[in-house]
């Protein structure tokens, strides 16, 4: 009787192990499906954002061409103007960063070195 009870217990353990493995596999598959779905959603959002930015860029190019009818055919001038605007914005951001970098360092040091209970 004792060996049959032991055999029954082993069978129950094996069945429980198989059930646990099935649950783990289902969870893994569900996770992979959700990751795939999230990637697809992100790809759609990226495509929509890219289309929006492209449309805005085309609108700005058209607006620049309309306001400067003599240079509308000269894409080199537009590229040069955009490069200059970009460089100006970069310099502006660098100067802003230089102005506040010391404050940021001090704030970070304060928060890193302060011990809270």
N, C-alpha and C positions, 0 to 999 in steps of 0.2 A: 504494500500500500504506500509505503514511504517513497519508493522509487517512482511510482506512477504520479504521485503528487509533485515530486521533483521534476519529472518529465513535463507535467502540465505547467509548472512554473516556468520552465525553460521555454516552452512553446508560447506562453503569455509574454515573456520578455522578448522573444524574437518577433512576435506580432507587434508589440509596442515599438520595438526598434524600427520595423518596417513602416509603421504608421508615422513615426517621428521623421523618418527619412522622406516619406511622401510629403509631409507638411513642409519640411525644409525645401524640398524641390519646388513645390508650388509657390512658396514665398520667393525663392530665387527667380523663378520664371516671372512672377508678378513684378518683381523689382526690375528685371531686365525689360519687361514690356513698358513699365512706367518710364524708365530711363530713355527708351526709344521714343516714346510719345513726347517726353519733355524735349528731346533733341529735335524732333520734328516741329514742335511748337516754336522752339527757339529759332529754327531755320526760317519758319514762316515770318516771325517777327523781324528777323534780320533782313529778309527780302523786302518786307513792307517798309522798314526804316530806310533801307538803301534806295528804294524807289522814291520815297518821299524826299530824301536828300538830293537825289539826282534831279527830281522835278524842281526843287528849290534852286539848285545850281543852274539848271537850264533857264529858269525864270530870271535869275540874276544876270546871266549872260545875255539873255534877250533884252533885259532892261538896260544893261550897260551899252548894248549895241544901239538901242533906240535913243539913248541919251547922247551918244557919240556916233552919229550917222556916218561920219567920215572914216571912222576906224572900225566900222562893222565888218568889213571884209578882212581886216588885219587881225588875225587871231594871235599873232606874235605880240602885238601891243596889249591885247587882253591878258595874255599869259604873263607878260612883264608886269602889268598893273596888279594882277592877282598875287604875283610873287612879292611885289613891294608891300602890298597890304598884309600879306602873311608875315613877312619879316617885321613889319611894324608891330603887329599883334604879338609876335614872339618876344620882341624887345620889351613891349609893355608888360607882358606876363613875367619876364625875367626881372624887370625892375620892381614889380609888385612883390615877387618872391624874395628878392633881396631885402626889401623894406620890412617884411614880416618874419624873415627866417630866424632872427635872433629871438623874437618873442615866442615863436613856436618852439625853439630849442629850450628856452627857459620854462615854458609851460610843460613840455614833455619831461624835463628833468624834475620839475616839481612833483608831477604825478607819479613818476617812476620811483622817486626817493621818499615819497610820503607813505607811511604805514598806517593803514586803517584797521580798526578792530572789527 
